Amino acid sequence: MLATIEDAIIERCQAVLGAHVRTVEDLPGRWSEATLRAALRRTPGVYVAWGGSSGGGDNTQATTNARYVVYVVTSHASGERERRRGNSRQVGAYELVERVAPAVHGLKVDNIGSLSLESIDNLYSDRFDKEGVVIYGLAYRLRLTFPPAFDVNTLNDFELYTGTHQVGDADDPELQSRADLNQPE
């Protein structure tokens, strides 16, 4: 289920961004030094990550509010303003955000549910700025209901009962019982 959602987001981003980006792919987690290095080689790019989930469970079925983040990464040698706004040669982060935000919001994923835009964050840091990139994170929520661990309707018929019973105190012998419940049709 989690991978299905991630794949649907990637597919939608590829459809709306086309040749405007060099890559649209999944990301294993939060940004790290290694992630940044990989992203620098493929800008502009879009990366999708499952950001975890919280709350929403009840006593009868496992439910949660999943969070997915779409990261938009651009770079321009001309400076920070071009990274955000683009120029005649390369797309800027704002244009990518403006395409992705409405495209993923409301995205219906199979029989799972629909994504809802939660926030758009400017992930500016001095480190990213020194590397010549800007990164924005678009966070989406989706209520997930996990299927039951098993369906009782898939269990075999209850045909044989056996039991050991303790009647009396510890000095009394255990009683054994057996009943064949297989009823002829």
Stockholm file with secondary structure:
# STOCKHOLM 1.0

chainA/1-185         MLATIEDAIIERCQAVLGAHVRTVEDLPGRWSEATLRAALRRTPGVYVAWGGSSGGGDNTQATTNARYVVYVVTSHASGERERRRGNSRQVGAYELVERVAPAVHGLKVDNIGSLSLESIDNLYSDRFDKEGVVIYGLAYRLRLTFPPAFDVNTLNDFELYTGTHQVGDADDPELQSRADLNQPE
#=GR chainA/1-185 SS CHHHHHHHHHHHHHHHHGGGCSEEEECSSSCCHHHHHHHHTTCSEEEEEEEEEECCCCSSSCEEEEEEEEEEEEECTTCHHHHHHCCSSSCCHHHHHHHHHHHHTTCEETTTEECEEEEEEECCCHHHHHHTEEEEEEEEEEEEECCCSCCGGGSCCCCEEEEEECCSSTTSCCEEEEEECCCCC
#=GC SS_cons         CHHHHHHHHHHHHHHHHGGGCSEEEECSSSCCHHHHHHHHTTCSEEEEEEEEEECCCCSSSCEEEEEEEEEEEEECTTCHHHHHHCCSSSCCHHHHHHHHHHHHTTCEETTTEECEEEEEEECCCHHHHHHTEEEEEEEEEEEEECCCSCCGGGSCCCCEEEEEECCSSTTSCCEEEEEECCCCC
//
